[in-house]
Amino acid sequence: MATIDTPPADYPPEITGYADPWIASPGETISIKVSCTEPEYSYRTVRVIQGVDLEHSPKKELQEITSVPSGTAKGRFQVARIGSYARVDEWGASLSKNGVEVSLYFQPHLPQAGHVQTIIATLDVASKSGFAVVITTEGFVELWLGIGTDVKVVETKFKPASKRWVGLKLILKGTDVSLSLIPIPYLAEKANPTTHLHETLADPVNLSSENILLLAGSFAESPGATFPRVTNFFNGRIDSPMIKSLGPKAEVLVKYDFARNIPDDTIIDASGNGHDGVLINAPTRAIPGFDWDGSEVDWTKAKYGYGAIHFHEDDLDDAAWETDFTITLPPDARSGIYAVEVNSTNGKTSDMITFMVRPTKETTAKVGAKVALVLSTFTYLAYANEKLADVNRSSAVEVGPGFDISQTLRTEDFYRSHRRLDCGLSNYDVHNDDSGVVFSSAKRPIMNLRPGYVMWAFSRPRELSAESMMIGLLERENIPYDVLTDHDLHLKGAAALAPYTTVMTGCHPEYPTLQSYNAYEHYARRGGNLMYLGGNGFYWVSAVDPKRPWRLEVRRGDQGVRSYTLPGGERFMSLNGTQGGLWRTRGRSSHGLFGISFCGEGTGPGVPYKRTGAAENASFKWMFEGIPDGGLIGEYGLGGGASGDEIDSFDLACGSPTNAVVVASSTGHPDEFGIAPECVGFPIINTLGTQTNEIRSDIVYYETQAGGAVFSVGSINWFCSLGWDDYQNNVAKLTGNVIKEFLRRADAEKS
């Protein structure tokens, strides 16, 4: 049970966990994995009708699923074992006693990591056999060599430079050890001197074909101590590792070409011996190697230059926690947000282990759903456990003028996320070696995936917690609905939306894949009604592998609001080979389908909307039914007015439909709001809220060629105002009016 551990000294009471799978179907069994510092906890399963519990929010409402057994369990503390590496269990079947030649290229990104880093190793300290090439805590290359009776340390004076390639060749032949370390010049830069080392040992190196071959990690904690699992992870890139046997019958034992099989978690042995290896914890692939020259930036087309893998000591793909108990969903379970509520029996700590349930044909028919809300599950993953408040990381955000984190509302979810560094990073963070995080995973606790989550920078609900308030409105208005996810659209396309006459987005659908984006477009082209009820949607390209749906990939480019920028040559997805970056860069700005696109953001309070003259047209009377003329829309909310956080605007020049009508616009944002960089030309001036009218939310409506319609609001804050004072507000009224009109039209077409 490698994940079971003892909490550190003075660790606070804590309970957390995750569900696997995190998106399930009725009748499916889900494994619940829990970490608890306390002796015992109780649990029950609930459907989340509305999860937010703040002043002026709707009443929190959880519905217990009594058909799923509740119970108690013993607490045990679990940790995730972070760090990526490659493992080959069988590599030296024809290893002779004449020795070996080991060669590769490596590029350290954190030469002094505060611990030893292993580049390549077969060392088994217990049997004093094998070898390891490491970088010491001080940043020098060193050899650890098993000689049968001891592990010999061979020091070098070579100190590799950060982010510069080094060619390595190691020859182990009896008692003779030769090592060459050859820095590769970067362009015209003068490289460090080459090191050639030769040493004769008292005893020959003991090489064994039984030893496991590891890249970027080792089972040797030190020359004199083994470790129960892989440790001493490397932060950097490795390219073209090869091991040859020496002697009269010399042959290549293994030769790895990392440019092959890039979308997978295997490394291919190009020697023909079939000694393929596996990658653990999703290191980054599809990145430039030692011979990359910029002549081709798309790895799917390149003939060379993409033979490297970037390993990190803080990579995590699967926490692999022990299962504490399982739950089986009823076959008629309604779609929606669910959670296993866990409480320590001593009352010291609690949590909501969240998962989603998708609809089936049978449950949709039983509910009579004609409306669907699509939860932004790709966005949930992109933000999972984000550390943007961590000033020790270069990805920490400068939130805005006058921002003071000490004045924000930070809940236990925030502190738990920053405490549990073993639970991985988000697509907004950088690794310890300052490289951008491209993968995020659902197979781990996600502290900000909670029904009552309050986002620290805004002191308000966001993502899943905000979207639960939309579910609460649908329940309040007795509107039959289903809940879908981004993942459902990715897997099923427009077929996932076909049963519904009206489809609503979540509050922040920022990370569509090509498949999920196409689903919305094809649905609209077939006459469906769309309601984009958020902001900063359809912004960054993402990728999901159907074989590993828990893993999201994001490759940020040199444009867009971002916390880091990937270097050139690293912006094509490893999972599917498509171009990353902004959808706007791909020619698919959300202006085209939804009428609006991201233009600005800020942590200051939101502002209300004011109707435009076009909204006074009698054809829009249905939209504003029950809302007094001349009144502002969304004056109040859990984050100020309804236009706030991240906002979108209408722009014909960027592709907004020519028949679209702006029926309301925000009333002016303060200088705590800034413009999105892609919206600015040269010179870069007038970038704050009071300095430009380009920072605004527009409510847009237009009718489609196929007979449907699109309604967009352009603000993440919309749901925070929709839930204000238990839905007794004009944002909820306007939203309800649009839903009901879309349903009425669909019914009229049938009759």
N, C-alpha and C positions, 0 to 999 in steps of 0.2 A: 504494500500500500504506500507507494512512493509519494503520494500527495499529502499524507497525514503527517502533521508536524506539531510542534509545541509553540504556542504564541510567544513572542518576545517578552522580555521583562517589562512590567508596567504597561502592558498592552490593554487598551480599554475594552469593555464588554462589546462584543460584535457578533452579529449573525448576518450572513449573506449567502448567496448561492445562485444557481442558474438551472434552467430547464433545458433538456436535450431530448427532442428538438425544441426550438423556441417558437416555431410555427408548426402547428399540428392540425390534424383533421379530426372530426368527431369519430369516436371509437378507437382512436390511437392511444397507445401507452407512452407516457412521458417519464423519463428519468429525472428525478429531482436530486440535485447535488448541493449539499449544504456544508458551510463552515460555521462553526459556533464555538465561541470561547467558553460558554456556560455549560453546566452539566447536563441540562435537558431543555428541550424546546417542544412546543406544541405546533401543530400545523393544520390548516384547512384550506380548501380550494374555493375560490370565489370568482365570479364574473364581475368585472369592473364596469359599472354603469356610469359612474363619474368619480374620478379619483382625487381631484384637487380639494384641499381642505384649508382654505385661507379666508381671511376677512373679505366679505363681499363676493366670495365664490359661491357657486351652487353647493347644495348640500352633498357631501361625500356619500356615495351610495355603492355598496358592495352586496352582491347577491350570492349567498353560499350555495355551492353545488352539493347538495346533501347526498346525492347518489355516489359521490366520490368520498371514500372513507377519510375521516380526519384521524388524528392520533398524536402520539408523542414519540420522541426519539432521543437518543443520547447525543449530546453535543460532541463534536470533534473538530479540531482546527485543521483546515486544509489550505494548502498553498499550491499555486501553479508554478511549474518548473520552466521558467523562461530561458531563452537562448536558442539560437538556431545553429544547426550543424548538419553535416552529411555523414552517413554511416554505411559502411560496407562490411558485411559479416564474413564473406568469403572472397578473398582477393589474391591470396598467394598459394594456390593449390600446387603450382609447379615451382615454388620457391626453392632454389638450390642453396647449397652451403657456400657458394662462391660470392655471395653478397648481392647488394642491390644498388641501383642508381635511382634516386628520387628527384624529380624536377617539377617545377610549377612556377607560376608568377603570382605574386601577392601584392596587395596595395592596402596598407593599414590606414584606417580613418581615425583611429584613436590610439596612437602608439603607446601612450602612457595612460592606461585605463584604470590604474589603481590596483591592478591584479595581473597575474600572468595571463597571457593570451596564447592559445595554441593554434598554429597554422595547419600542421598535419601531424598525425600521431598514430602509431600502433603500439605504444608503450604500455606494458602491463607491469606495474610496479611489484606486484606479488611474486611473479615468476622472474622478475629482473630481465625481461625480454622486450625487444622492440625498440622503437625510436620515437622521439618527438622533437619537432622544431617549434620553438616558442619565442615569444617576445616577453621579456622580463618586465617587472613593474617599472623599472627605470627606462624601459624602451629599447633594450638591446636584444638582438637575436641570440638565442642560446640553443644548444643541443642537449637533450637528455637521452642517454643511450644505455639500454640494458645489456650488461655483460655477464649475466648469469649469476654472479655473486654480489652485484651492486648495480646501482644506476649511476653512470658516470656523467658528470656535467662538463660540457665543453663550452667555454665562454667565447664570445667574439666581441670585437670592439665596434661592430656594425650597428648603427642606429638608423633605422629606416625613417624617411621623411613622411609626414602625413600626406595622404592622397597622391603618392607617387609610386609608380610600379617598380617592382624589384624582381629580377629573374633569379631563381634559386635552383642550384644543383647540388645534391648531396650524394656522395658515394660512400657506401659502407662495405668494406671488403676485408674480412678478417679483423685484424687489429688496426687496419688503416682507415682513417676517416678524412675525407676531403669535402670541403664546403666552399661553394662559390656563391657570392651574393652580388648581383650586377644591377645597379640602379639604371633604369631606362630614362634617358633625358626627356623632359617635357618640353616639346617644341624646341626653342633655342636656349632654354634654361640650362645652366651648368648643373649636372647631376653630382650627387655625392660620390666619393671614390669607391671603386670596386674592392671587395674583400675576397681574398682567396686564402683559405685556411687548410692546413694539413696537420694531422696529429696521429701519432701512433699510440694506441692504448696498450695497457698491460695484458688485457684479455680481449678476445674478439667479441664483436657485438653479437648478441644472441637474437637471431631473427627467427620468428615463428609464424608459420602460416595460419596458426590458430588464433592469433591476435586480431582483434577488430580494427579495421582501418577507419579513422575519423578525420574529417576535415573541419576545421574551425572549432574544435573542442577535443577534450581528452578525458580519460578516466583517471589520469594522474593529477592529483591536486598539487603535488610537488615531487621532486625526484625520490623522496622517501615515503610518500603517503599516497595510497590509492583513494578513490572516492566512489561512493556507491552509485553514482550516476555521472553523466557527462558534465564537465565543469571547464573552467578556464576558457571561456568562449572568446572567439576572435571578432573584433569589430573592423570589418573591411572586406576586401574582395579577393577572391582566389580564381585563377584562370589556368586551364590546361594541366591539371595534375597528372603525372604519369610515374609509374614505377616499373623499372626493368630489372630482370635478373642478370647477373654477370656470369662470366665463365664461358666455356666452349659452346654451350648450348643456350647462349643468352637469348632472351625473348622478352617481349613486352608483357608484363603481368596484368596491368590495368592501365587504361588511358581514358581519361574522362573528357568528353566534349560537352561542355555546358551549353553550347549553342543548340544542341539537339533537345527535343522534348521539353522546350521551355515552359509550356503551360502546365506541366505535371510536376509531381513531387518525387520524381525519380531522376537519377543522373545515369546517363548511358555510358557503358564501357565500350569505347570505340576500338578496343584491341581485338575484338572478336571472341574473347573468352567468356563473355556473358556475365561478368561480375558487376552487374548494375547495382547502384546504391540508392538509398532513400534520403530525402531531405526532411528534417524535423523542424517544426515551428516556422515554416514558410519564410525562408530567407528570400531576398529580392532577386528576381531574375530579369532577363531582358534589359540588361544594363551594359554599358561599354566595357570592353576588356582592354588588355594591354596593347592590342594592335588596332584599336579603333582610331579612325582618322577623320571622322565627321563627313565622309563622303556619302553615307547613307544613314539616316536617322530612324528608319523603320526596320526593326530587327527581322521582320518577316521577309524583307527583300534583300537584306544584307548578305553578302557572300562571306564576310569575315567581320570581326570586331565585336561580336556579342557572345564571347565564350567565357564570361565571368558570372559569378554569383556573389552577391553582397550579403554577408552574414552579420548578425547583430546579437549582442549579449542580452538584449531585451525584446527580441522577437517572441511572439506567442501566437500560435494557431489554435491549439486545443489544450485547455487546462487539464483535461483528462482526470477530473476529480472522481473520487469514488462515489457511487450512487448510494444515497441514504434511504430512499424509498421511491416507489413508482406510483403514478396515478394513471388510471384509464378513463378517458373521457367518455361520457355517455354518447351513444350513437346519434342522439338527437340534440347534441350540444349546439347552442346558438353560436354563430360567429361573433367574434369580438375580442376584447382585451380580457385576459384572465390573469390570475396570480395565485400562487401558493403563499398564504399569509403565515409567516413563522414568527413565533414569540417565545423567547426564553421563559421558562416557567417561573424563574425568579423575578421576572418583570424588568430586567435590566436592559434588554435590547430586543429589537424586532426588525422585520424587513418584509418586503413583498417581492417574491421571486416571480417575475412577469413572463408571460408567454402569450401568444396569439392563437386563436382558433379560426380557421378558414371555413367558409360555407361549403355545403355539398348541394347537389340538386334537390335532395330530399329536405334539407333544412331550409333552403331558399323557398321551396314550395310551401312548407309548413308555415313559415313566417309571412309569405306573400310579399316578399321584398321586391320592390321596383327601384329602390334607391340603394346605392352602395357608397360607403366611405372607404377610401383607400388609405390605410395607415402608411406612413412614410418610413418603412422599415429599412430602406437603404440609408436614409438620413440617420436613423437610430444607430446603425453600425458605424457610419462615418464619424459620429460624435462620441462613440462608445468610450467611456472613461477618459474623456479629453482632459488634458493637463494645461490648458491655456492660461491658467492663473499661476502656473509655476514659473517664477521669475528666474529660476536656474536653467530654464530651457530657452533656446533661441526662438522657439515657436510661441513663447508667451506673448500675448497680445497687448498692445498699447490701446486700451479700450477707448479712450477719448479724453478730451480736455476736462480736467477737474474730477475724473473718475477716482473714487476711493473705495477699494474693495472692502475696507472695514465697515463701510456704511451699507453694504449689500446684505441680502438675506441668504445665508448659507446654511443649508440643512445638513443632517447627518449623511445624506447621500454624497455631498461634496467632500466632507472630511474622510469618509470611507474610501472614496475613489483615490484621494491623494495619499491615503495610508497604505492602500493595497496596490503597491507598485508592481507586485507579481502578476496582477490581473491584466496587464497589457495596456497598450496605448491606442489612441484614435488616429484617424487619417488627418487630423489637424496637428499632430505632435511630430517632434523629431526624435530620433533615437539618441542614445547617449553619445554616439559619434557624430551627431548633428546632421545626419542624413534623414530625409523625409520618410515618414511612415506611409507605405503604399497599401498595406493590407490591414483589414480589421476583421475580427472574428466574433461570431455569436456563441462559440463554444467556451464560454468563460463568464464569470459574473460581470454584468454591466451595471454599474452603480447608478448611472443616470437614466436607466431604462426602468423607471418606477412610476406608478400611477399618480403619485403626489409630488413628483420631482419639481423642484424650483431651480431654474438656471441661475447660477451665482452672479453672472455679469448683469442680468436684467432684473433679478429679484422677482421673477414671475414664472409661471408654468411655460414649458416649451416642449416641442415634439410630442411624445406620447402623452404626457400629462395634459397638455393643452388640447390634444385631439380627443381625449376622453370627455372633455366638456361638450364637444359636438355630439358624441354619442348620447350624453345626458339630454341634449335638446331634442334629438330624435325620439328618445323615450318619452320626454315630456309632451311632445306634440303628437304622440301615437302614430308616427310615420313608420311603416314597416321598412326595415332596412337590413342590409348585410354589411359585414366588415370584411374587407379584403386587405391585402398587403402588396407592397411593391414587388415582393417575391412572386406572388401569384400572377401578376401581370407579366413578369419576366418569363415565367415558365409557360403560361397559357396564352399570352398575347390578348388580342381583342376578344377571344372566346371567353375569357374570364369576366368581361364586362357585358357580354351579349345579353344576359338575362335582365338587365336593368335599363330603365328609361332615363335615369339620371345618375351620374357618377360624380362624387365629390372628392377632391384631393384633401390630404391633411394640411396642416399649417405650414409645413416646410419640406415640400417634396423636391429637395435640392439635387439628388443624386440618381437620376434615372439611368438605367442601362438602355442600350439601343432597343432591346425588346420591349421593355416597359413603356418607353416613350412612344414607340410605334403603336402600342396597344391603345393609348389615348387617341392618337391621330386616326387610326383605323376606325375606332369607335365613333368619333365625330363624323367621319366621312360616311358612315352608315346611318347617320341621323340621330345619334345619341346626344343627350344634353350633358354638358360639362360644367362643373362649378369648381373653379380654382380658388380655394378659400384660404390662401396663404401668401407668403412672400418668399423671394429668393428661391423660387422653384425652377426645376429643369435647367440647372445651372452647370454643374460639373458632370462630366461623363464618368460613369462607373462601369465595372464589369463584375459579373458573377459567373462562376463555373457551375453548371448544373450538377456535376459530380461532387462539388463541395459548396453547396448553397449557403453555408454558414460564413463563407469568406468573401469579403468585398474588396475590390481593388480600385484605387483612385490614383491618377497620375496628374498632379497639378503642373501647369505650364507657367509661362511668363506673363500671364495676364489674369485678371480676376482678383477678387478679394481672397487672400490666401495667407497662411501663417508660415509657409516656406515655399520655395520654388525648386522643382527638380531641374538638374542641369540638362542641357541639350543632349539628345540621344537617349533619354530615359523616359520619354513621354508617350510611348506606345505600350498598351496593356500587355502584360505577360500572359494573362488568362485567355485572351482571344485575339490578340494582335491588332486591335483597333486603336485609333488615335485617342489619347486622353485629352485633358484640358477642358476648356469651356465648350458647351454645346453651341454657343454663339460662334466660336471659332470654327466649329464643324458645319456652320451654315444652318443650324437648327435652333436659333434663338426662340425662346418661348413667346416672343412677340407674335410669331406667325400663327400659332394655334390658340394661344390664350389671350392674345391682344396686348399683353404687357410683359415686361421682363425687369429683372433686378437693376436698380439704379443707385441705391444708397442704403446706409444703415447707421444705427446709433443706439447707445444704451440709455439715452435720456428718455423721459416720458413721451409716450405717443401723443399724437394730436388727432382731433376729429376730422371728418370729411364734411365738405359742403357740396350740395348738389349744384350741378352746372345748369346753364340755360337749356341745354338739350334735354335734361331730365324733366323739364316742365311740359314736354310734349305729352299729349293725352295717351299716346301709345305706351307710356311707361307708368300709367296710373296704377296698374296692378302691382308693380314692383314696390311702390311706396305706400301702399294701402295701410292705413292706420298710423302713418308717420306724419306729423304736422308739417305743412309747407314751411319752408324757410328755416327749419330747425337743423342743427348740426347732427351728423350721424356719428355715433360712437364717441361721445365726449368723455366717457368714463370706461375704465377697465382695470384689470389687475396689473396692467403696465402702463397706465395713463390712457390716452385716447386710442382709438381703433387702428390708426396708422402709426406703426412704430416697429422697433426692432429692425428687421430687414424688409425693404419695401420695393415695389415694382411700379413702373410707369408705362404709359402708352407712347408709342413712337412710330409714326408712319415710315420714317426713313429707315427704321430697323426691321420693317416687315409687318407691322400691325395691320390687320385687315382694314381695307378701305371702307367697308360698310359698318365698322365697329363704332360704337358711340360711348364716349366718356360721360357717364351719368353723375359722377362725383369725383372730387379730388381732395386730397388732404389740404389742410388750411395753413400749412407753413411749419417747417421743422426748425428747431433751434440748431445752434452750431455744435451741439453734441452729435449731430448727424453729418456724415461725410459721404461724398459721391463715390461710386464704384469706379475703379481706374479705367475700365474698358469704355466708360461713358465720357472720358475726357480726351480732348485733342491737345494740340500745342498752341500756346504755352499752357502749362498746368496751373490754372488760376481758378478762383471762384469755386472752391471745392466743398465748402461747408453749407449747412442748412439755410442760413439767412442770406447767403451769397448767390444762390442759384435756384431757379425754379425747377431745375432738373431733378432735385431731390424731392420726390413726392410719390404718394400712392394714388393710383387712378382706379376707380371702379368702372369696369368696361363690360359692355354687353353687345353681342352681335349674333345674328342668325346665320346658320350655315347652309351650304348648298343642298345638303341632304334633308333639310327640314328640321334640324335640331337647333340648339342655341348654346352659346358659351357665355358664362358669367364669371368674372374675375374680380378679386378685391385688392390684390397687391399689398398684403401686409401679413407678417407673421402674427402681429398683435390681434388680428381679427377675432380669433377664438377667445382671447383674454377679455375682450369687450363683450363678446357674445355671452359669456358666462356671468357677467357682472350682475350682482343683485338677483341671483337665482333666475337669470334669463329675462328679467323684467327690464328690457332695454330695446332701443330701436335697431341695434345690430342683429339681435336675435329675431326681431320682427322682420327685418328686411331679408335675412337669410331664409326664414320660414316662408315668406311670400314667394321667393324665387323657387324653392323646392316644390311648393304646392302648385304653382303655376305650371312648372314643367310636368308634374304628374297629371294635372288637368288636361294639358295639351295631348299627352300620350293617351289618356283615356278617350279624349274626343276623337283622335285618329282611329281608334278601334271601333267606335260606335257609328 
